[in-house]
């Protein structure tokens, strides 16, 4: 009796392979759902210690697989998932690209005849160029925990802020142009006219599944608006509304002395001016070396996760506001 | 002669630490020359050369060397990344930031921004500023002066070191947070010197650099009464279009018996790439042009697309 091969819902392909010194290859792969129509992409794992985006790719792949199984016609565009642009770093728990100790997100737009990090960057640029929307998911680093937010360079704010508002995240941070950030994926794509939003959420080396679910609602809503998903597809309504942060209302709290930072508040809380946010204490004796107070009424949107601090280490960021958004206690 | 600290800092668990520097000559004058090394904790040549230079100039400053006089104030920071040097880390070890990507720094910012800010404060008033490097763990560089989008004055002053190569490169967005770029914004004349390979001490290069720095101090009127024992070797200027990178299309184990700093002919074999598993020769790397081999790979493990060397051509 003849058997029918199961319908292939998604396919994977390698956008770059490079020989390693001994019997292995580096391969950068992507997973593609659908064909034709508006093309959108999710990028994750540029930093090998950030895994929140990998889980977002998994959840989206699962959702898309189910959609294509039940209503294949509802996917009216093409979705590309790039879950790990830095597979060597991810597989060896290194933030940078191993061997080169290079920050992949400082290697864009890359060079297809350059060193390995530059070739990864060039391959990613070549494949992402021209997409209707690219979302680059980051998870802060191992030191700081972030509430779900979009970061936008002010050079591209006019075009990107309206799109970011639909992402169901809690903060849109429009930051000043810094030259070194010109070598990021997002800046390179936006400079070429391909819209790219940077999502930061959670903390390095950890998953925060509730953040992922929140993000996915926003991504699906945006894709629907871009015509990637049929209007009839039912997507949960967004339930988060972003605060707008910029250089005028973001306060940085850097450590005045070195020691052990012990927070006195939980992340993503409304705080008031003068409130104690934490203490820097000595592990050598019972002394409190420094007390950290909030400089303003606002929302604690960044909180230090790794307790040891040097003078200057960032402990918290507050966006000043007199309203308490949904999600913050 | 004085030893000062450009920064004192507490540490979470270790003793408080400081980044010391030598302040030589008349403290009432603005610095004439500022020398910095060890922004990267794994680059040892510059640290050794600057510590030896401080020792020599300290003797001059104290009047211990007859007929030699320090005419201008000289600031010497042998190592900026003190903790990195001590634990053999290229970057600032706590958060792995590259201090030479944190300039101009910020005195209320992250630790490495504070360090960068302090370095800039101590060196900002100098007429001449020099940053010494020794490549990375993979590549050995022959002694050379590097210029990034230089002024005509810098192009000409670069020859006062008497080093065999003066290499001009275009600046790029990758370099806008370096000390060299921050210095350019302050005026004066600014130089990067490269020699050797990170993680190693190359005595011959160190001796060459020491001589080059003394020569520079003498020729800029900062130091008088020094007699140099040897004549200069020829110095060559290479513009941005005269640099060729040798990239390997093969992965494997790279073997070469050459040394950087020698002249090569078009077609010369620079090295061989062996297959790591079966020992076969995968391919050979030849230079398509004649010129000065200013950089050569020392790390044998080679990925496809890696840099093997750099040749600077006369045309």
Interface residues (C-beta under 8 A of the other chain):
Chain A: X18 X19 X20 X21 X22 X23 X26 X95 X96 X99 X101 X106 X113 X114 X115 X116 X119 X143 X179 X180 X182 X183 X252 X254 X257 X258 X259 X260 X283 X284 X308 X309 X310 X311 X312 X313 X314
Chain B: X9 X10 X11 X12 X13 X90 X91 X94 X95 X96 X101 X108 X109 X110 X111 X112 X113 X114 X173 X174 X176 X177 X247 X250 X251 X252 X253 X276 X277 X301 X302 X303 X304 X305 X306 X307
